[in-house]
Amino acid sequence: MTPAIILLVALALLFDFINGFHDSANSIATVVSTRVLTPRQAVVWAAFFNFLAFLIFPLHIATTIGKGIIDPAIVDPRVIAATLLGACLWDLLTWYWGLPTSSSHALIGGFIGAGLVKVGTAALVWSGIIRTVVFMVVAPVLGHALGLNLGIIVAWTCRKASPMRVDSIFRKGQLLSAALYSLGHGGNDAQKTMGIIAILLFSAGLLGPTFYVPTWVVFACYAAMGLGTLFGGWRIVKTMGQKVAKLRPVDGFCAETGGALTLYFASALGAPVSTTHTITGAIMGVGSLKRLSAVRWGVGGNIVAAWVFTIPASALIAAVCYWLASLAAR
């Protein structure tokens, strides 16, 4: 393994760390905002289950990222470097702004931007890109529907219980729902970096004739994401947990469970969805159960606008990075 490959693997793991840092809000915002756990307890809880996901989820997402966004034949270290720089810079910018955008889509956008600059549209694998774009809509809508319907089911089931009793039950239940969501987050998001590292190794001839994800890559990516989650992106936690809708433990339970079910469904299909989109949709679904005005739709509109710009913005940054690297290499 050359020094350049080692450096790029380290950059990929840095992105995975930033992904966990940026997206920790997805796993912990509801459990923190309802005060079931303190922020520090919540990130430890989420990081543990992010890492534990390696025991549960097959590597469908990693394969999609590795072979399903751009043609593996055009991948080289410069493409990987531009992809990762585009994704990392966009993640850090949106973290600074407190916007819960998708690290997954930032990575996919980076791949697209670098591939386009290198060989043009022939680089793109349209089937994988279309599936990703479709799930940009499906994930938040499904999260919203599941969160809303779970809220209705729970409200009907607990209609005769006192508010204090309901609060007591779901304060414990939220520990389970937060764990379920963190498992789904780790199982979907960490695999995207695995795909990047695996395609880098494959393109360098280090995996032989068949594409696969080495075991050491799996462990390294889950560990990097868990470590990033442990540090927590508090600016985004505030947006997700306080500004979208005011939540009680029962609301947090329904939102996290609805979001987790959506992630498990997408992971089974090998679709690299946004955990951010999913949990935001679920929170809005639960919040709208009380009344439409309970959801701060203006904040939601800002979040959606950031979602729309994520792929083109990260693609542009990656394209510029690839172009500059090409100039430097001449």
N, C-alpha and C positions, 0 to 999 in steps of 0.2 A: 504494500500500500504506500503510495507516494505521499510526500508532505502536503501536496495540494489536495489530495483526496482526504487526508486526515483533517486538514483545515476546514474543508467543506462539511465533513461529518460533524465537526465541532460547531460550525455555523448552523447546521440543521438542528442540532440539539439545543442551541441557543434559541432558535425559533420555537422549538417545542416548549422550552422554559417560558418564553414570552407568551406563548399560547396559553399555558396554564395560568400564568400571572394575569393576563388580559381577561381570560374566560373564567377565572375563579368565581366571578360574580354569578355566572350561570348556575353554579352548584350551591352557592352559599347565601345569595342575596335574600331569598325568602326566609331561610331559617335564622338569619341574622336580624332581618327587619321585624320578625315576630318575636324576637328575643328568646327563642328556644335555646340558642347557643350564643355564646359570646363570639365576636369575630375570630379570635385566636382558636377557640375550640372548633369553630365551624371549618376553618381552613385545614386544620389537622384531620378532621373527620372526612372532608372532601378529598384531600390528598391521598389518604389511605385507600379510599374506594376507587379513586382514579387509577392508582397503581394495581389494585386487585383485579381490575378489568382484564388483565392479561390472561387470567385463568378461565375466562368466560367466553370472550368474543373471538370467532374465527377472523382471519385477516382479509376479509372481502374488501374493506375500504382501502387498505394499503395497496391491493392489486389494482383497484380502480385508479388511484392516484398515480401509481407507477406506470401503468400502461394505457389508461383511459382518457387522458386529457390532451397530451401531445404525443406524437410518434416517438417511441423510445429510441429509434434509430438516429434521431437528430440531437439527442441529449448528450451534452458534454459538460465538463466542469464549469465552463463559463455560463451555460444556461442555468445550471443549478445555483451558482453564486448569485446571478441576477434575480432568479426566482425568490430565493431566500431573503435577499436584501429588500426587494419590493414588498414582500409580506411583512418582514420585521419592521420596516419604516412605517408602513401604514398602520400596523398594530400599535406602535408606540405613539403615533400621532393621535389616533382615536382614543387610546388610553388617556392621553393628556387632556383631550377634550371631554372625557367622561362618557363617550359614546360606546354602547355595547354592540360593536360590529362583529363580523364573522372572521375569525382567524383562518378558518377553512377556505372561505372564498377569497381571502387575501392571498393565500398560497396558490390557489387555482388561477387567480388573476395574474400572479407573478409568472407562473408557468406559461400562460397564454401570451403575455407580453414578450417574454424572452424568446419563445418559439416563433412568434410573428416576425420579430426583428431578424432572426437568424435565417429563416427560409420562407416566410410568408404563410398564407393560409393553409398550404399543404401540410404544415406541421400539426394542425389541429385534428383531434379525434372527435368528430362532431357528436357521435353517439354518447360519449361520456360527458361532454360539455352540456348537451341538451338535457341529459338526466339530471345533472347538477342544477341547471337553471329551473327545471320543473320542480325540483325539491326545494328551491328557494321559496316557492309559493306554497307547496304542499306542507312543508314542515311547520311554519307558523300557523297556517290554517288548521291543520290537524291538531297541533298543540292547543290552539284556541278552543276547538270543538271538544277535545277530550277534557280540558280544564273546566270548561263550562258545564259539560254533562256530568262530570264527576262531582262538581259543586252542587248540581241539582239533586243527584242521587244521595249525597251525604246530607244535604239539607232536609230531604224527605225522610231519610232514615233516622235522623236525630231530631225530628220535629217536636218530640215530646220531652226531650232531655233539656235540662237547665243549661244556660249559657256557660256557667262555671264548669259543669260536667263535660260539655263539649270541648271547652278549652283544655281541660285536663287530659282528655283522651288524645286530642290531636297534637298537643305539645309532645307527647311520646311518639305519636304516629309520624310526626315530621322528621324525627331521627331516621326512621325507615325510609321515608320518601326522599330525603336528602341523600341517603346512601344509594338508593336506586338511581337517582338522577346522576350522581357522581360516577357510578359505574358506567352508565350510558355515555356520559361525557368523555370518560377515559377511553372507552371502547370505540368511540367514533373519531374523536379528535387526535389522539396519540397515533392512530394508524396512518394519518395523513403524512406525518413526518417519516414514519417507517417507509412509506412508499417512495418518498423523495430520496432517502438514503439508499434504499434497495435499487432504485433505477440508476443512481450514481454508480454504485458498485457494479451493477450489471453492465452499464455502458463502458466501464473501465476494464471489463473482462475478468472481474474478480469473483463472479458467481458461476462461471461456466456457461454452458449454452442455454440453461433454463432459468427464467426469472423466478425468484423466490425471496422471502424475507428471512434473513438469518436470525437465529434466536437471540444473539447478543444485541442486534438492532432493536428487537422487540423490547427487551428488558431496559435498554438504554433510553428508549423513547418514553416508556411508561414512567421511568424514574425521573426524567427531565420534566415531564408534564406535572407529575406529583410535586416535585420540588418548586416549580413555578406557582402552582396552586397554593402551596404553603406560604408564599410571600404575599399573595392576595393583591388584586388591583382595586384598591378601596374606592377610587373615584367612580368606577363603574358599578361597584356594589351599591353605592349611594343612589345612582340613577335607577338601577334595576329594583332595588328593595324599597325605595321611598318615593320616587318621583312618578313611577308609572301608575301604581295603585296602592292604597293603604291595605295591608294584609293582616289577617289574624292567623293563628296556627292552623285552623281548619282550611283557610284559603291557601296557605303555603303548601299544605299536604296535597290538596287537589291540583295545584299548579305543578308541583314537582312530579307527582305521579303521572299526570297527563303528559308532561314533557318527557319523562323517562320512557313511557310506552311508545311515544313517537320516535325516540332515538333507537329503541330496540328494533322497531319495524324497519327503519331506514338502514340500520346496520345489517340486518338480515338480507336486505336487497343489495347491499354493497354501494349504497348511495351516500356520498360524502355531504351530509347536511350540516347546517349551521346550528350548533347547540344554543347559540345566542338567539337566533330567530325563534327556535322552538320554545324556549322558556319564556321569552317575551310574549309570544302568542298565547301561551298558557296563562300567564299572569293577567293579560288583558281579558281572556275568557272568564277567569274567575272574578276579576274585578267588575266586569259588566253584569255579572249575575245579580249584584246588589242593585245597581242602577247604572245607566250609561254614563252619567256624570261622575261616577266613582273612578273612572279611568281618565287619566290626564291625556287626552287625545293629542294635544299639542306636543307633549314630550314624545308620544308614540310616533307622531309624524316626523319629528327630527330623527328618531331612531331608524324609521323606514327609509328616509332619504339617505342616511349613512349606509344602509344595506345596499341600496341601489348603486351607490358610487363605489362600493368596495372593490368589485372585480375590475372595472375600468381604471380606478385610481391605482391599485396595486399593479395592474398590467402596465400602466404608463411608467410608474417608477421602475419596474423591472426592465422595461424596454430601454429606458434611458441608461440604466446600469449596464445592460448588455452592450449598448452602443458605445458607452465610454470605455468599457473593458476592451472592446474590439479596436478602438482607436489607440489605446495604450499598448496593445499587443503588436501594432504595426511597426 
